[in-house]
């Protein structure tokens, strides 16, 4: 549903010229649907998250907190998450609440440059929400880009990461090893991770849409050994292989996707965080 992301300095992982996404939305091979928020509205997720979540997770952390949203599409959900986490009403923009935005800076990335351009044009919080065209699976692009962003704040990690309906697209396009590498990378980069995995039935539906349009099947679909209950499988990977713990399941959306919050147990995070706060 929501895309992986593309590198500001890397190559496009998916050429969008072969059949425009607007004319054949079902063929969006990286989840870069042009009207995603119309069929999965942001409210379906944010209503599951309790108010004051950031204060509860980071009672004494220095501000601003830094967030990373991977696969932000055209930014509607990113903005809705930002408003909800800061307690801003729909009518309130950055000019109405200049102080509130200073609590959180959010970097949002996506594989589709057209969607990112739309997000940039429509953002009500340009000073605090940054949208970037980045392929999160291209290490040669992501490493310098994310390090540069974090370096502006004197930081080496993000406080919280968001991965909303992205894991399936990583999995289908990069296989089991790609999914493992993606989750390992995110867990090393974020103290908390809010993740919404797509269930296995979505994998089958995505492959069926592609075949219906006469496209080749996803390269890895038939060879995936990580399958079945994807929320459970991803929880296992994050807790057993990535030194994270499951903090909370906030329930499921009306389209049957769980919202799971994980926390890093890594001493590396703790050490870097304390040294950064001392500086």
C-alpha positions, 0 to 999 in steps of 0.5 A: 500500500505505501511505498518503500522509498528512494535515494536522493542521490541514488537511482530510481528502483522502479521506473515510473514511466512504463505505464503511469501509476495514475492510469494503472494504479493496480500496477504500482509495484512498490506500493506507490499508489497515487490516491492511497489515502482515499482507500485507507484514510489516515484517521483509520490509524491515528485514532488507534494511537493514544493522546500524549504518546510522545510525552509518555515515551520520551518524558525527559528527552531533549527536544526536538524529537526526531522521527523518520517515516519510511514510505510516506506516499504523498504525505497525508498520513505523515501529516495526520500522525504529526498533528496527532502526536503533537495534539494539533487540531485539523485547523491548526497549521504551523503558523497557528502553533509555532511552538508546538512544532518544535517538539518534533521534526519528521523526515518522510521519504518515498520511492516515488518523486511525483508523490514526494513533490505533491507532499512538499507542495501540500505540507502545512508544516514545511519547517518541521516536516521534510519530504525526500525522494529516497530508496531506503533499500539503496544503502549507498544513497540512504547512509549519507542522506540520513547521516546528513539529516541527523547531523544537523541536530547533532544526532546519530539515531531517530527517536521514533520511526514509522513504517506504515504498510511498507513491509510487504513491498520491501518483502515482495521486491527484495525477498526474505533477506531484503525484509530482514535487512530492512528491519535490522536497519530500522531497528538500529536507527530508531529507538522506537518503531511503530510498524503496520505490517500487511497480512499475507492476504495482501501479498496474494492480492498484490500479485493477483493485481499485477497478473491481471494487468499482464505484468510479470509476477513479483520476483520473490513472491513464490519463493518467500519462506517468511509467510503466513501471519506476517504481524507475528513473523515480523514481531519474531524478527524484531524481537529475536534478531533485532534486539527490540521488544514489543511494547504495545499493540494498539489494535487493528485498523478496519482493513485488518492491519495491526499497529505495533510499537517496538522499543530498541533494547540495544545498549548502543542506542542508550549510549549514543542517546546519553552522550548526545544529551550531555553535549 
